[in-house]
């Protein structure tokens, strides 16, 4: 496995195993491209908070030694996504809807779970072709005027946003519960946030299109995560953090920022 070197990130071949170093390099390269193409929230207080929070969760996983990076996409769309190697992005619109700390930590725990389980890497190994166009920018934000079919940003063939299988999503949900509990946060925010997004989607579906396309949520996922939580000792759960003043200050900082930029055409 370690002796095989995949052709540069633009040419991943089926059956080519990806080492930890190659995964991190691929994530770094793609993160650089994404950071240049989409607006990020650069307020140092907000950026510092999301990095500290995300790293506090990731540090307690089996891949805690990765150099984890967390960023806020300045988009009103509700979404979050993970790149290989420990790069996590959360849209501003999702944070604005996560009313309590445990709701956001649940999302972070889920995306961290995809990285820990190397789901993106497994998708790369299944992907054929030397240059796969991945509509990263359009798929996770509302920044594209011309729609998904007309904007294709090539991200080195990594299939970053290929939709995860239902099995992958269930595994990431399981990891989310474990991750947040180990980090000292209440996992009840996971099914609670699922439920709130499902309810709001009924009245405002457009804002949630990209999230539900890449993170399909059904009643079964709500029930499943609740079942996982019920396995824990209630006394232990009672000691976990569900919200705090620091998170509410963070939300006020986000709310006070100028509105997200309007959609704009991006380079092909």
C-alpha positions as CSV (number, residue, x, y, z in Angstrom):
1,X,0.0,0.0,0.0
2,X,2.6,2.5,1.1
3,X,4.9,1.6,-1.8
4,X,2.5,2.6,-4.5
5,X,2.6,6.3,-5.4
6,X,-0.5,7.6,-7.1
7,X,0.0,9.7,-10.2
8,X,-0.2,13.4,-9.2
9,X,-3.5,14.4,-7.7
10,X,-4.9,15.0,-11.2
11,X,-4.8,11.3,-12.2
12,X,-6.0,9.0,-9.5
13,X,-6.4,5.4,-10.7
14,X,-8.7,2.7,-9.6
15,X,-7.0,0.4,-7.2
16,X,-4.3,2.9,-6.3
17,X,-4.0,3.1,-2.6
18,X,-3.5,6.5,-1.1
19,X,-1.1,6.9,1.8
20,X,-1.7,9.3,4.7
21,X,0.9,11.7,3.3
22,X,-0.7,11.7,-0.2
23,X,-4.1,12.2,1.3
24,X,-2.9,15.3,3.3
25,X,-1.2,16.7,0.2
26,X,-4.3,16.2,-1.9
27,X,-6.4,17.9,0.7
28,X,-4.0,20.8,1.0
29,X,-3.9,21.4,-2.7
30,X,-7.6,21.4,-3.0
31,X,-8.1,23.6,0.0
32,X,-5.8,26.2,-1.6
33,X,-7.9,26.2,-4.7
34,X,-11.1,26.5,-2.8
35,X,-9.8,29.2,-0.6
36,X,-8.9,31.3,-3.7
37,X,-12.3,30.7,-5.3
38,X,-14.9,31.3,-2.6
39,X,-15.3,33.9,0.1
40,X,-14.4,32.8,3.6
41,X,-15.3,34.5,6.8
42,X,-12.0,36.1,7.8
43,X,-13.0,37.8,11.0
44,X,-10.2,36.6,13.3
45,X,-12.6,36.0,16.2
46,X,-14.9,33.9,14.2
47,X,-12.1,32.0,12.4
48,X,-10.3,31.5,15.6
49,X,-13.4,30.1,17.3
50,X,-14.3,27.6,14.6
51,X,-10.7,26.3,14.5
52,X,-10.4,26.0,18.2
53,X,-13.7,24.2,18.5
54,X,-13.1,21.9,15.6
55,X,-9.6,21.0,16.7
56,X,-10.9,20.2,20.2
57,X,-13.1,17.5,18.7
58,X,-10.7,16.2,16.1
59,X,-7.8,15.9,18.6
60,X,-9.6,13.2,20.4
61,X,-10.1,11.0,17.4
62,X,-7.9,8.3,16.0
63,X,-6.5,10.8,13.6
64,X,-5.9,13.6,16.1
65,X,-2.3,13.9,14.8
66,X,-3.5,15.4,11.5
67,X,-3.0,19.1,11.1
68,X,-6.7,19.9,11.1
69,X,-8.1,23.1,9.5
70,X,-11.6,24.5,9.9
71,X,-13.1,27.4,7.9
72,X,-16.4,29.2,7.5
73,X,-17.7,29.7,4.0
74,X,-19.4,33.1,3.7
75,X,-22.6,31.7,2.1
76,X,-26.1,31.7,3.3
77,X,-26.6,28.2,2.0
78,X,-26.8,25.5,4.6
79,X,-24.0,23.0,4.1
80,X,-20.7,21.6,5.4
81,X,-18.1,19.5,3.7
82,X,-14.8,17.8,4.4
83,X,-11.7,17.5,2.2
84,X,-9.2,14.6,2.6
85,X,-6.5,15.1,5.1
86,X,-8.4,17.2,7.7
87,X,-9.8,20.3,6.0
88,X,-13.4,21.0,7.1
89,X,-15.6,23.8,5.8
90,X,-18.9,25.0,7.4
91,X,-21.2,27.4,5.6
92,X,-22.3,30.5,7.5
93,X,-25.9,29.7,6.8
94,X,-25.6,26.4,8.8
95,X,-24.0,28.2,11.8
96,X,-26.8,30.7,11.8
97,X,-29.3,27.9,12.2
98,X,-27.3,26.0,14.8
99,X,-28.9,27.6,17.9
100,X,-26.8,25.8,20.5
101,X,-23.2,24.6,20.7
102,X,-24.1,20.9,20.6
103,X,-25.8,21.4,17.3
104,X,-22.7,22.8,15.6
105,X,-20.4,20.3,17.3
106,X,-22.6,17.5,16.0
107,X,-22.0,18.8,12.4
108,X,-18.3,19.1,13.0
109,X,-18.2,15.7,14.5
110,X,-19.9,14.3,11.5
111,X,-17.5,15.9,9.0
112,X,-14.5,14.9,11.1
113,X,-15.9,11.4,11.0
114,X,-15.8,11.3,7.2
115,X,-12.1,12.2,7.4
116,X,-11.3,9.8,10.1
117,X,-13.0,7.0,8.2
118,X,-11.3,8.1,4.9
119,X,-14.5,8.2,3.0
120,X,-13.2,10.7,0.5
121,X,-10.1,8.6,-0.1
122,X,-12.3,5.5,-0.7
123,X,-14.3,7.4,-3.3
124,X,-11.1,8.4,-5.1
125,X,-10.0,4.8,-5.3
126,X,-13.4,4.0,-7.0
127,X,-13.2,6.8,-9.5
128,X,-12.0,6.4,-13.1
129,X,-10.7,9.0,-15.4
130,X,-7.6,11.2,-15.3
131,X,-9.4,14.5,-14.7
132,X,-12.8,14.5,-12.9
133,X,-14.6,17.8,-12.8
134,X,-16.0,18.4,-9.3
135,X,-18.4,21.3,-8.9
136,X,-17.2,22.1,-5.4
137,X,-18.0,25.8,-5.3
138,X,-21.5,25.5,-6.8
139,X,-22.3,22.4,-4.8
140,X,-21.7,23.9,-1.4
141,X,-22.6,27.6,-1.8
142,X,-25.0,29.9,-3.7
143,X,-22.2,31.6,-5.5
144,X,-22.8,30.4,-9.0
145,X,-25.0,32.4,-11.3
146,X,-25.2,29.9,-14.0
147,X,-25.9,26.7,-12.1
148,X,-24.2,23.4,-11.5
149,X,-24.4,22.3,-15.1
150,X,-22.4,25.2,-16.4
151,X,-19.7,25.6,-13.7
152,X,-17.2,22.8,-13.2
153,X,-14.2,23.5,-11.0
154,X,-11.6,20.8,-11.4
155,X,-10.3,19.8,-8.1
156,X,-7.5,17.5,-9.2
157,X,-9.8,14.5,-9.7
158,X,-10.4,14.0,-6.1
159,X,-14.2,13.6,-6.2
160,X,-14.3,15.5,-3.0
161,X,-18.0,16.1,-3.1
162,X,-19.2,12.8,-4.6
163,X,-22.3,12.0,-2.6
164,X,-21.5,9.7,0.2
165,X,-23.4,6.4,0.3
166,X,-26.0,5.8,3.0
167,X,-23.6,3.5,4.7
168,X,-21.0,6.3,4.8
169,X,-23.5,8.7,6.2
170,X,-24.5,6.2,8.9
171,X,-20.9,5.6,9.8
172,X,-20.2,9.3,10.0
173,X,-23.2,9.7,12.2
174,X,-21.9,7.0,14.5
175,X,-18.5,8.8,14.6
176,X,-20.2,12.1,15.3
177,X,-21.8,10.8,18.5
178,X,-18.5,9.2,19.6
179,X,-16.5,12.3,18.6
180,X,-18.5,14.9,20.5
181,X,-19.0,12.7,23.6
182,X,-15.2,12.2,23.8
183,X,-14.7,15.9,23.4
184,X,-17.1,16.7,26.2
185,X,-20.1,17.8,24.2
186,X,-23.7,16.7,24.4
187,X,-24.6,14.5,21.4
188,X,-28.3,15.3,21.7
189,X,-27.6,18.2,19.3
190,X,-27.1,15.8,16.5
191,X,-30.7,14.4,16.1
192,X,-32.1,17.7,17.3
193,X,-30.4,19.6,14.5
194,X,-31.4,17.0,12.0
195,X,-35.0,17.5,13.1
196,X,-34.8,21.3,12.9
197,X,-33.4,21.2,9.4
198,X,-36.1,18.8,8.2
199,X,-38.8,21.1,9.6
200,X,-37.3,24.3,8.2
201,X,-36.8,22.7,4.8
202,X,-40.6,22.3,4.5
203,X,-41.0,26.1,4.5
204,X,-37.7,27.2,2.8
205,X,-36.5,24.4,0.6
206,X,-34.1,26.4,-1.6
207,X,-31.7,27.2,1.2
208,X,-31.3,23.5,1.9
209,X,-31.0,22.0,-1.6
210,X,-27.3,21.4,-1.5
211,X,-27.2,20.2,2.0
212,X,-29.9,17.5,1.5
213,X,-28.3,16.5,-1.8
214,X,-25.0,15.7,-0.1
215,X,-26.4,14.8,3.3
216,X,-29.7,13.1,2.9
217,X,-31.6,13.2,6.1
218,X,-34.5,10.9,6.9
219,X,-36.4,10.1,10.0
220,X,-34.3,6.9,10.2
221,X,-31.2,9.0,10.8
222,X,-32.8,10.9,13.6
223,X,-34.0,7.7,15.2
224,X,-30.6,6.0,14.7
225,X,-28.6,8.8,16.4
226,X,-31.0,8.9,19.2
227,X,-30.6,5.2,19.7
228,X,-26.8,5.5,19.8
229,X,-27.1,8.2,22.4
230,X,-29.4,6.1,24.6
231,X,-26.6,3.6,25.0
232,X,-24.6,6.0,27.1
233,X,-24.9,6.3,30.8
234,X,-27.4,9.1,31.5
235,X,-25.1,10.3,34.3
236,X,-22.3,10.8,31.9
237,X,-24.5,12.5,29.4
238,X,-25.7,14.9,32.1
239,X,-22.2,16.1,32.5
240,X,-21.6,17.1,28.9
241,X,-21.8,20.6,27.5
242,X,-24.8,21.5,25.4
243,X,-24.2,25.3,25.1
244,X,-22.2,28.1,26.6
245,X,-21.7,31.9,26.5
246,X,-18.7,31.6,24.2
247,X,-20.8,30.0,21.5
248,X,-23.5,32.5,21.7
249,X,-20.9,35.3,21.4
250,X,-19.6,33.5,18.3
251,X,-23.1,33.5,16.8
252,X,-23.5,37.2,17.5
253,X,-20.2,37.9,15.7
254,X,-21.4,35.9,12.7
255,X,-24.8,37.7,12.7
256,X,-23.1,41.1,12.8
257,X,-21.0,40.5,9.7
258,X,-22.0,42.1,6.4
259,X,-24.4,39.9,4.3
260,X,-22.8,37.1,2.3
261,X,-21.8,38.2,-1.3
262,X,-24.2,37.7,-4.1
263,X,-23.8,34.9,-6.6
264,X,-21.1,35.5,-9.2
265,X,-19.7,33.6,-12.2
266,X,-16.6,31.6,-11.3
267,X,-13.7,30.7,-13.6
268,X,-14.1,27.5,-15.4
